[in-house]
């Protein structure tokens, strides 16, 4: 495991261990903007027996440019220096000839939580994902002459998440989750080849919607608050259970995050958060994903990131909207060490509403 994730997880685990005593706050306190973690944190809180919560989140992510490790490179550097792993197959040049320049992802997430008991909360979440990626195609088999540009787009229902939040103390719980492969891994779109053709092909790994595998999602969460401040920490992982029907699996993931929030009033709070994450390379290879582009290479996936987030939480404490919550959180990377060439994340935005009853 890499040093970046070790540092982040050490902070998060330390927070969880420090929380081995029950919270001082009464579970029946009035609604407050500090009651939940920043909206970008999933599975942060439990519910009382018989209580329901519905939620909707919208997440946007922008990626731009090309990076190898921590260094930025130009498209011309990519097509003159990076080997094409498919060289030798019919029509495949010796180096990459197609370079992604930007990507956008929008995710709509709907969730339901239910308090099975005061110690166990059940959660289910589904999502709909849209992805767009812009590319430059370079002419022929060598050189830096640009032939043209094109955009691929995919959109469909994603994987479904099921989880149980199991309380250890008032402030600490286990996240026991599983991801069901309800998202597609056979998305297709038209491309511009280095020879000027426009075939319809299976889009590379980052443009697929689902994982195609059953995935375990274990975790540990700590969250607490007093009258003026809220804080917490979480460690989570994604463990792929074998290969999918296309003979590959996405890399395993480990994440650690720690946050703090300050109350401006019962209605409004501000939050800051750090998140360290490591994501492995794709294991195996889809025989239908072939081409002189970095996104078709299983080794050019994943890496290590450290991201800073700033957010706001709003809680309606009266009137017709009493009990509704609104959260907004934006993030930007501090460190990205990528298994490149790969597009680095530029910024993210998450906004969501929640209602308990």
C-alpha positions in Angstrom: 0.0 0.0 0.0 1.4 3.4 -0.9 2.6 6.0 1.5 0.0 8.6 0.6 -2.9 6.4 1.5 -1.1 5.2 4.6 -0.8 8.7 5.9 -4.5 9.5 5.1 -5.8 6.2 6.6 -3.7 6.7 9.8 -5.4 10.0 10.4 -8.8 8.5 9.8 -8.2 5.4 11.9 -6.8 7.5 14.7 -10.0 9.5 14.7 -12.1 6.3 14.8 -10.1 4.9 17.7 -10.3 8.1 19.7 -14.1 7.8 19.4 -14.4 4.6 21.4 -16.6 6.3 24.0 -20.2 7.3 23.4 -21.1 10.7 22.2 -22.2 13.3 24.8 -24.9 14.7 22.6 -28.4 13.5 23.0 -29.7 11.5 19.9 -33.0 13.4 20.1 -31.5 16.9 19.8 -33.2 19.3 17.4 -32.2 19.3 13.7 -28.9 21.0 13.1 -26.7 21.7 10.0 -23.9 19.8 11.8 -25.9 16.5 12.1 -24.5 15.0 8.9 -21.0 14.9 7.3 -20.2 16.8 4.2 -22.4 15.7 1.3 -19.5 14.0 -0.5 -19.2 11.5 2.4 -21.4 8.4 2.0 -22.7 6.2 4.8 -21.6 8.7 7.5 -24.6 8.3 9.9 -27.1 5.8 11.3 -30.8 6.3 12.0 -33.0 5.4 14.9 -35.1 2.3 14.7 -38.0 2.7 12.3 -36.6 6.0 10.8 -36.3 6.5 7.0 -34.2 8.9 5.0 -34.4 9.6 1.3 -31.6 11.4 -0.5 -30.6 12.7 -4.0 -27.0 13.7 -4.9 -25.6 15.2 -8.1 -21.9 14.8 -8.7 -19.9 16.5 -11.5 -16.3 15.8 -12.3 -14.0 17.5 -14.8 -10.7 16.0 -16.1 -8.3 17.8 -18.4 -4.8 17.4 -19.9 -2.4 14.5 -19.7 -0.2 13.4 -16.9 2.5 10.7 -16.4 3.1 10.2 -12.7 3.1 13.8 -11.4 4.3 15.4 -14.7 2.1 17.0 -17.3 2.8 16.1 -21.0 1.6 17.3 -24.3 -0.4 15.3 -26.8 2.6 15.5 -29.2 4.8 13.9 -26.5 2.4 11.1 -26.0 2.1 10.1 -29.7 5.9 10.2 -30.2 7.1 8.5 -27.0 4.4 6.1 -25.6 4.3 2.6 -27.1 1.0 1.1 -28.4 0.5 -2.3 -26.7 -1.5 -3.5 -29.7 1.4 -2.8 -32.2 1.7 -5.9 -34.4 -2.0 -6.4 -34.8 -3.5 -5.4 -38.1 -3.7 -1.6 -38.5 -2.1 -0.8 -35.2 0.8 1.8 -35.2 3.9 1.5 -32.9 2.9 4.4 -30.7 -0.3 5.9 -29.5 -2.1 8.1 -32.1 -5.3 9.1 -30.3 -5.0 11.3 -27.1 -7.9 12.2 -24.8 -7.9 15.9 -23.9 -10.8 16.3 -21.5 -13.5 14.3 -19.8 -16.7 15.2 -18.0 -18.8 12.9 -15.8 -22.2 13.6 -14.3 -23.7 11.2 -11.8 -27.3 11.3 -10.4 -27.5 9.2 -7.1 -30.8 8.3 -5.4 -30.7 6.6 -2.0 -32.8 5.2 0.8 -31.8 4.5 4.4 -33.8 2.7 7.0 -33.1 2.2 10.7 -33.6 -1.6 11.3 -32.6 -0.9 14.9 -30.8 1.8 16.8 -27.6 0.0 16.0 -28.1 -1.1 12.4 -29.1 1.0 9.5 -29.7 -0.4 6.0 -28.9 1.6 2.9 -29.5 1.2 -0.9 -28.3 3.5 -3.6 -28.8 3.6 -7.4 -27.3 6.0 -9.9 -27.4 7.2 -13.5 -24.1 8.2 -15.1 -23.3 10.3 -18.2 -19.7 10.5 -19.5 -18.2 12.6 -22.3 -14.6 12.5 -23.5 -12.9 14.7 -26.2 -10.0 13.3 -28.2 -7.3 14.4 -30.8 -6.5 12.0 -33.5 -3.0 12.2 -35.1 -2.6 11.2 -38.8 -1.1 7.9 -39.9 1.4 5.8 -38.1 4.1 8.4 -37.1 4.6 12.2 -36.7 2.7 15.0 -35.0 0.2 16.0 -37.7 -3.3 16.4 -36.3 -6.0 14.7 -38.3 -9.0 15.9 -36.3 -11.0 15.7 -33.1 -14.0 13.7 -31.9 -16.1 13.1 -28.8 -17.4 9.9 -27.3 -20.4 9.8 -25.0 -21.9 7.1 -22.8 -24.9 7.1 -20.5 -26.8 4.5 -18.6 -27.8 3.2 -15.1 -24.7 2.4 -13.0 -24.0 -0.3 -10.4 -26.3 -0.6 -7.3 -24.9 -0.2 -3.8 -26.3 -2.1 -0.7 -24.9 -1.5 2.8 -25.5 -2.1 6.5 -24.1 0.5 8.9 -23.4 -1.4 12.2 -22.9 0.6 15.3 -20.0 -0.1 17.6 -20.5 3.0 19.8 -22.7 6.0 19.5 -20.0 7.6 17.3 -18.4 4.7 15.4 -19.9 2.2 13.0 -18.8 -0.4 10.5 -19.7 0.1 6.8 -20.5 -3.3 5.4 -21.3 -2.8 1.7 -21.6 -4.6 -1.6 -21.9 -3.3 -5.1 -24.1 -5.2 -7.6 -23.1 -5.1 -11.3 -26.2 -3.5 -12.7 -24.2 -1.1 -14.9 -23.2 -1.9 -18.5 -19.7 -2.7 -19.6 -20.5 -2.9 -23.3 -20.9 0.8 -24.2 -20.1 1.8 -27.8 -19.6 5.0 -29.8 -18.0 6.3 -33.1 -14.4 7.3 -33.2 -12.0 8.9 -35.7 -9.1 6.6 -36.5 -5.6 7.7 -37.6 -6.5 6.5 -41.2 -9.6 8.7 -41.3 -12.2 6.0 -40.6 -15.2 6.4 -38.4 -16.0 2.9 -37.0 -18.3 2.2 -34.0 -16.2 0.5 -31.3 -16.5 -0.5 -27.7 -15.4 2.5 -25.6 -12.3 2.1 -23.4 -12.4 1.4 -19.7 -12.9 4.9 -18.3 -16.0 5.4 -20.5 -17.8 2.2 -19.3 -20.6 2.8 -16.9 -20.4 -0.3 -14.5 -17.7 -2.5 -13.2 -19.3 -5.8 -14.3 -18.2 -7.4 -11.0 -19.6 -8.0 -7.5 -17.5 -5.8 -5.2 -17.1 -5.7 -1.4 -17.1 -2.2 0.1 -15.9 -2.4 3.7 -15.3 0.6 5.9 -15.2 2.2 9.3 -16.7 5.6 10.1 -16.4 8.0 13.1 -18.6 11.1 13.4 -19.2 13.4 16.4 -20.2 17.0 17.2 -20.9 19.5 19.9 -22.9 22.8 19.8 -20.5 24.6 17.5 -18.3 22.0 15.7 -18.6 18.7 13.9 -15.8 16.3 12.9 -15.2 12.8 11.6 -13.1 10.3 9.8 -13.7 7.4 7.5 -11.8 4.6 5.8 -13.3 2.6 3.0 -12.3 0.1 0.4 -13.5 -1.6 -2.8 -12.5 -5.2 -3.3 -13.3 -6.7 -6.7 -14.6 -10.3 -6.5 -13.2 -11.9 -9.7 -13.3 -10.8 -13.3 -16.4 -9.7 -15.2 -17.9 -11.2 -18.4 -15.3 -9.3 -20.5 -12.4 -11.0 -18.7 -11.2 -8.1 -16.6 -11.8 -6.3 -13.3 -11.2 -2.7 -12.3 -8.5 -2.1 -9.7 -9.2 -2.3 -6.0 -9.6 1.0 -4.2 -8.7 2.3 -0.7 -9.8 5.7 0.6 -9.3 7.6 3.8 -10.9 11.0 4.6 -11.0 13.3 7.6 -13.2 16.4 8.0 -14.2 19.2 10.3 -17.2 21.6 10.2 -18.1 24.8 12.1 -21.6 26.0 12.7 -22.5 29.6 11.7 -26.1 28.9 13.1 -28.3 25.8 13.5 -29.2 26.4 9.8 -25.8 26.8 8.2 -22.4 25.2 8.7 -19.1 25.3 6.7 -16.8 22.2 6.3 -13.3 21.3 5.1 -12.1 17.9 4.2 -9.0 16.0 3.0 -9.3 12.7 1.2 -6.4 10.3 0.2 -7.2 7.6 -2.3 -5.3 4.8 -4.1 -6.8 3.0 -7.1 -5.1 -0.1 -8.8 -4.7 -0.8 -12.4 -7.2 -2.8 -14.5 -6.5 -6.5 -14.1 -7.0 -8.5 -17.3 -8.1 -7.2 -20.7 -11.4 -6.8 -22.6 -10.6 -8.3 -26.1 -13.1 -5.8 -27.6 -11.2 -2.8 -26.3 -8.4 -2.3 -28.8 -6.8 0.9 -30.2 -3.8 3.3 -30.2 -5.2 5.3 -27.2 -4.0 5.4 -23.6 -7.5 4.6 -22.2 -7.4 1.2 -23.9 -4.3 0.1 -22.0 -5.2 -1.6 -18.7 -1.9 -0.4 -17.1 -2.7 3.2 -17.7 -5.5 3.3 -15.1 -5.5 4.3 -11.4 -3.0 6.0 -9.2 -2.8 8.0 -6.0 -4.5 11.2 -5.1 -4.9 13.7 -2.3 -7.9 16.0 -2.6 -9.1 19.0 -0.6 -12.8 19.8 -0.3 -14.8 22.8 0.9 -18.5 22.5 1.6 -21.6 24.0 3.1 -24.5 22.3 4.8 -28.0 23.8 5.2 -30.8 22.5 7.5 -34.4 23.8 7.4 -35.4 24.0 11.1 -38.9 25.4 10.5 -41.6 26.1 8.0 -42.8 23.9 5.1 -39.3 22.6 4.4 -38.6 21.6 8.0 -36.3 18.6 8.2 -34.9 19.0 4.7 -31.1 19.3 4.3 -29.0 20.7 1.4 -25.3 20.0 1.1 -22.8 21.4 -1.4 -19.1 20.4 -1.6 -16.4 21.2 -4.2 -13.0 19.6 -4.4 -9.7 20.2 -6.1 -6.6 17.8 -6.1 -3.5 18.7 -4.1 -1.5 15.7 -5.4 -2.0 13.3 -8.3 0.4 10.6 -9.0 -1.1 8.7 -11.9 -0.3 5.4 -13.8 -0.1 7.5 -16.9 -0.4 8.7 -19.5 -3.8 9.6 -18.0 -6.1 12.6 -17.6 -5.8 14.2 -14.1 -8.9 15.4 -12.3 -9.4 19.2 -12.5 -12.3 19.7 -10.0 -15.4 18.1 -8.6 -18.7 19.3 -7.3 -21.3 17.4 -5.3 -24.7 18.8 -4.3 -27.5 16.9 -2.6 -30.7 17.0 -0.6 -31.8 14.7 2.3 -35.0 14.2 4.3 -35.6 12.0 7.3 -39.1 10.9 8.5 
